[in-house]
Amino acid sequence: MRPYDLLENVLTEIEKRIKEDFNADILAELFSLSSVHLQRLFKFAFKQTLGSYIRSRKLAASLEDLIKTDFNVVDIALEYGFQYEQSYIRTFKREFGLTPGDLRKTGKIIKITPPIHLFDTNKLTEGVIFGPDIVIVPQFHVIGKRQKIPFRDALTLAPTAAKQFWENDMPSVKNIVNPSVYIGLTRLAGEEADYSWYLPSIQVKSLRNIPQGLYGDTFDSSLCVKFRYIGQHHYYDINQDRAKGMYDAIGRFINNESEKYNWPLCSVYFERVDENAYDGTFCQMEWFTPISEKIEK
């Protein structure tokens, strides 16, 4: 099942089963996935755990019965799949800061977790993209094999360069921070140039002892925009068509004049891939570039 369809079906199934006693393991079995992989995929996509989302949705759904009826709390707890009244009350208080009884007495306005919805703008042919998220990226150092890549060939040459570095050159790098995380760092050569410098690389603790034939670079601490991509393929299979789909989606944000951030010509950006996140079916990738807040005139 393609990632967009899988995530959409998971979200739909949660709402269908909102009054049942179910968890991530039951959902994973329903969609023929391992529970670990489904939970990892969900957290990467929606920035929260599957278990916490299920609990939050159950609690939000139970509020209508709690506020609009005089049902006993124990009956509401059982109705929404909680095995014990006390477990419902404890979970309710952690979520909302007061007990069900206190809510009935005070009528306090509380914030709930609404259902998550996917939109067509998230959907790619073989993947799904999320963002933008605004984040701070601390300074980091990388070592890799620098490539001069013409813009016209970037979508085909960059994936090939990444594969060659990972298989042939990465093992010679020392002082690696995380051996499973690949970083592809791009720097534009200048406004008039028709090429960029692409560095298939890995993060290191320092730029001392760079192996012969390789190159070191530093990404300075920056306010960045981040996109997240999930694809139904291996990282090595990110080809021209798949890459174009991702960059077209990112481009829609870049060209959105209503956004309150400026992109400084995207003079530097990088993709980040954790090889350990690949589960045999779905890959995950993050894309970052520095931004600045627009100044009101």
C-alpha positions in Angstrom: 0.0 0.0 0.0 1.4 3.4 -0.9 2.3 5.6 2.0 -0.4 8.2 1.5 -3.1 5.5 1.3 -1.6 3.7 4.3 -1.5 6.7 6.6 -5.0 7.9 5.4 -6.4 4.4 6.1 -4.8 4.3 9.6 -6.3 7.7 10.5 -9.7 6.5 9.2 -9.5 3.2 11.1 -8.7 5.1 14.4 -11.9 7.1 14.0 -13.9 4.0 13.2 -12.6 2.2 16.2 -12.8 5.1 18.6 -15.0 3.2 21.0 -13.0 0.0 20.9 -10.1 -1.2 23.0 -7.4 -1.2 20.4 -3.7 -0.1 20.1 -0.9 0.3 17.6 -0.2 -3.5 17.6 -3.8 -4.2 16.4 -3.6 -1.5 13.7 -0.2 -2.8 12.5 -1.6 -6.3 12.2 -4.6 -5.0 10.2 -2.3 -3.4 7.6 0.2 -6.3 7.6 3.1 -4.2 9.1 5.3 -4.6 12.1 4.1 -2.5 15.0 7.6 -0.9 15.3 7.6 0.2 11.7 4.1 1.6 11.8 4.8 3.6 14.9 8.0 4.9 13.5 6.3 5.9 10.2 3.4 7.6 12.1 5.7 9.6 14.3 7.9 10.7 11.4 4.8 11.9 9.5 2.8 13.5 12.3 5.4 14.4 14.9 3.6 12.5 17.7 3.4 8.8 18.7 0.6 6.7 17.4 -0.3 5.6 21.0 -0.6 9.1 22.3 -2.7 10.1 19.2 -5.1 7.2 19.8 -5.5 8.2 23.5 -6.0 11.8 22.7 -8.6 11.1 20.1 -10.5 8.7 22.4 -10.5 11.4 25.2 -11.6 14.1 22.7 -14.5 11.9 21.5 -15.6 11.0 25.0 -16.1 14.7 25.9 -19.5 14.9 24.1 -20.9 12.2 26.4 -19.2 13.7 29.4 -20.6 17.2 28.8 -23.9 16.6 27.1 -25.2 13.6 29.1 -25.4 12.5 32.8 -23.8 9.1 32.1 -21.6 7.8 34.9 -17.9 8.3 34.3 -17.3 4.6 34.6 -19.8 3.9 31.8 -18.1 6.5 29.6 -14.8 5.0 30.3 -15.9 1.5 29.2 -17.8 2.9 26.2 -14.5 4.4 24.8 -12.4 1.3 25.4 -10.8 2.0 28.7 -10.8 -1.1 30.9 -11.1 0.7 34.2 -12.6 4.0 35.4 -9.4 5.0 37.2 -7.3 4.6 34.0 -9.7 6.8 32.1 -9.6 9.5 34.9 -5.8 9.4 35.2 -5.4 9.7 31.4 -8.0 12.4 31.2 -6.2 14.5 33.9 -2.8 14.1 32.1 -4.4 15.3 28.9 -6.6 18.2 30.1 -5.2 19.1 33.6 -8.4 18.3 35.5 -10.6 15.2 36.1 -13.8 14.4 34.3 -15.8 15.4 37.4 -14.0 18.7 37.7 -14.8 19.5 34.0 -18.5 18.8 34.6 -18.5 21.1 37.7 -16.4 24.0 36.2 -17.4 24.0 32.5 -13.8 24.9 31.7 -12.8 25.4 28.1 -10.2 22.8 27.2 -8.0 22.2 24.1 -8.6 18.9 22.3 -6.7 16.9 19.6 -8.8 17.1 16.4 -8.6 14.3 13.8 -5.6 14.5 11.5 -6.4 14.9 7.8 -4.2 14.4 4.8 -4.6 16.6 1.8 -3.9 16.3 -1.9 -1.0 18.6 -1.6 0.7 16.0 0.6 0.3 13.3 -2.0 3.0 12.3 -4.5 2.9 9.4 -7.0 4.9 7.0 -4.8 5.2 9.0 -1.6 3.8 11.7 0.7 5.4 15.0 1.8 4.9 16.9 5.0 5.8 20.4 6.0 6.9 23.1 6.2 8.2 23.0 9.8 10.3 25.9 11.1 13.3 24.6 13.1 16.7 25.7 14.4 19.5 23.5 13.1 22.7 23.7 15.2 26.1 23.9 13.5 27.5 20.6 12.3 30.5 19.3 10.3 30.5 16.9 7.4 33.0 15.1 5.3 32.2 13.8 1.8 33.1 13.6 -1.8 32.5 16.9 -3.5 30.8 16.9 -6.9 30.3 19.7 -9.4 26.8 19.1 -10.8 25.1 21.0 -13.6 21.6 22.1 -12.8 20.2 20.3 -15.8 21.6 16.9 -14.5 21.1 17.4 -10.8 18.1 15.1 -10.4 20.0 12.2 -12.0 23.6 12.8 -10.9 23.1 13.6 -7.3 21.5 10.2 -6.4 24.3 8.4 -8.2 26.9 10.4 -6.3 25.2 9.7 -3.0 25.2 5.9 -3.6 28.9 5.9 -4.7 30.0 7.8 -1.6 28.0 5.7 0.8 29.3 2.4 -0.7 32.9 3.4 -1.6 34.1 6.4 0.4 32.2 6.6 3.7 34.0 3.7 5.4 37.3 5.7 5.3 35.9 8.6 7.3 36.7 8.6 11.0 35.1 10.3 14.0 31.6 9.8 12.6 28.7 11.1 14.7 26.0 8.7 13.4 27.1 6.0 10.9 23.5 5.4 9.7 22.7 9.0 8.8 23.5 10.3 5.3 23.7 14.1 4.6 23.6 15.5 1.0 24.8 19.1 1.2 24.3 21.4 -1.7 25.9 24.9 -2.2 25.1 27.0 -5.2 28.1 28.3 -7.0 26.8 31.8 -7.6 23.9 33.6 -9.2 25.4 33.4 -12.7 26.6 29.8 -12.5 24.7 26.9 -14.1 25.9 24.3 -11.6 26.1 23.6 -7.8 28.5 21.9 -5.5 27.0 18.7 -4.1 28.6 17.0 -1.1 27.4 13.4 -0.4 28.6 13.2 3.2 28.4 12.0 6.7 28.5 14.1 9.9 31.7 14.1 11.9 32.8 15.5 15.3 35.5 17.7 13.7 37.2 18.4 10.3 40.5 17.1 11.4 42.0 14.2 9.5 40.0 14.5 6.3 40.8 11.4 4.1 42.6 12.1 0.8 40.2 12.8 -2.0 37.4 13.9 0.3 36.2 17.3 1.4 35.1 18.9 4.7 32.3 21.5 5.1 30.4 23.2 8.0 26.8 24.0 8.1 26.3 27.0 10.4 23.6 27.3 13.0 20.5 28.5 11.1 16.8 29.0 11.3 15.6 26.5 8.7 12.5 25.2 7.0 12.2 21.5 7.0 10.1 19.1 4.9 9.6 15.4 5.5 9.2 12.8 2.8 8.0 9.2 2.9 8.4 7.0 -0.1 7.5 3.4 -1.0 11.0 2.5 -2.3 14.6 2.2 -1.2 16.8 5.3 -0.9 18.8 4.1 -3.8 15.7 4.3 -5.9 15.2 8.0 -5.6 15.3 8.7 -9.3 14.6 11.8 -11.4 10.8 11.5 -11.3 10.7 11.0 -7.6 13.1 13.8 -6.8 11.2 16.1 -9.1 7.9 15.4 -7.2 9.6 16.3 -3.9 11.1 19.5 -5.3 7.9 20.6 -7.0 6.1 20.3 -3.6 8.9 22.3 -1.9 8.8 24.9 -4.7 5.1 25.6 -4.0 6.1 26.8 -0.5 9.0 28.8 -1.8 6.8 30.7 -4.2 3.9 31.3 -1.7 4.0 35.0 -1.1 1.7 34.7 1.9 4.5 33.0 3.9 6.2 35.2 6.5 9.7 33.8 5.7 12.3 34.7 3.1 14.4 32.1 1.3 17.9 33.6 0.7 18.1 32.2 -2.9 18.4 28.7 -1.3 22.2 29.2 -1.5 22.6 26.1 0.7 20.4 23.2 1.6 20.7 19.6 2.6 18.8 16.4 2.7 19.1 14.0 5.7 18.4 10.3 5.5 18.6 7.8 8.3 19.4 4.4 6.7 18.1 2.6 9.8 14.6 4.0 9.3 14.1 2.0 6.1 11.9 -1.0 6.9 12.1 -2.9 3.6 9.1 -1.0 2.2 9.1 2.7 3.2 12.0 5.2 3.3 12.1 8.5 5.1 14.0 11.7 4.2 14.2 15.2 5.6 15.1 18.4 3.6 16.4 21.6 5.1 17.3 25.1 4.0 18.0 28.4 5.9 15.3 31.1 6.0 14.8 34.5 7.5 11.7 36.2 8.8 10.2 38.9 6.5 10.5 42.4 7.7 7.2 44.3 7.8 7.3 47.5 5.8 
